[in-house]
Amino acid sequence: MNKFTPGPWSNPKNHKGVYGGRNREMIADCGVSALSSEIKEANARLIAMAPEMLEALKTMTMLVTLKYGNLDKDVWEKIAEAQALIAKVE
C-alpha cells in the first residue's frame, strides 16, 4: 500500500505549490516547468483536490455497489475501473 501525505491539501490563491500534512509542508511544486503561470496554478489546484476526489470516488463506488445490484454490465465495468484506480492510490 502506498502512503501519501494525508489531506486536506491546499493551494493558496495565485500560488504554484500544494501544501499538506500536519505541518502544512509543500508536497507538490507545479512552478518548475515552462508552462504558463495560469496552467501551473490550475495544475496545483487540481492536485490539491486529489484527497477529496479520492474520498468522493470511494464513497460513490461503495454506494452504487450497495444500492444497485442489477446495473448493466457497462456500468459495473466503470465501477470496477474506478475501484482499480482507488487501489492504485491506496
N, C-alpha and C positions, 0 to 999 in steps of 0.2 A: 504494500500500500504506500502510495506517495503521500508525503506530508507537505502541506503548503501553509503559508502564513495565514493564521485564522483571520476571518473577516470581523467586522466590516473593513473594507478598504476604502480609501478616499482619494479624490483627485481635486486639489484646490483649483478654483477657477483660474483660467489662463495659465495653468501650470502643466508641465510635460512629465511629471512624476506621479507615481502611485504609492500611497503610504498605507501601512497596515501593521498589525501586530500590537502587542502590549505597549511598545514604546513609540508607536507611530513612525517606524523606520521606513525609508524608501525601499520598496520592494520591486519596483519596475521604473526604468528611466526610458521614456519614449523620446527624449530630446537629443539623442546621439545619432541621428540619421540625416540624410539630405532631404527628407520630406519637408513640406511646408509646415509652419508653426500650427496652422489650422488642423492639418492632418495629424500631427503629433499629439495635439491636445485631444482630438477625437479618439485616437487610439488609446490614450491614457484613460479617458472616461470609460471606454468600453472595457478595458482591463479592470478598472476599479469596480465595475459591476459584476465581475465574474462570480464572487461568492454568493451574491444574492440570486444571480441567474441559475447557479447550480442548485441552490435550495429550492427555487421555484420549479425547476425541471424535475427534481426528485419528488416533490410533492405532487406535481401534475401526473407523473407516470404512476405513482402509487394510487392516487385517487381514481384515475381512469381504470387501472387494473382491478381495483376493488369494486368499483361501481358497475362497470360494463364488461361482463364476462363473455358477451356474444357479439363482439365487433367484427367487422370484416377483416380478412387476412392482411390487407394493406395497412390498416390501422395498427394491427399488432406488430407488423414489421417495423413501423415507425417507432412504436413504443420500445421494441427491442433495440432499435438503433439508438434511441435516447438513453436507454439503460446501459448500453455498451459505452457510450460517451461518458456517462456518470462513472462507470467502473474505471475508465482510463484516468479520471481525475482523482478518484479516491484510492 
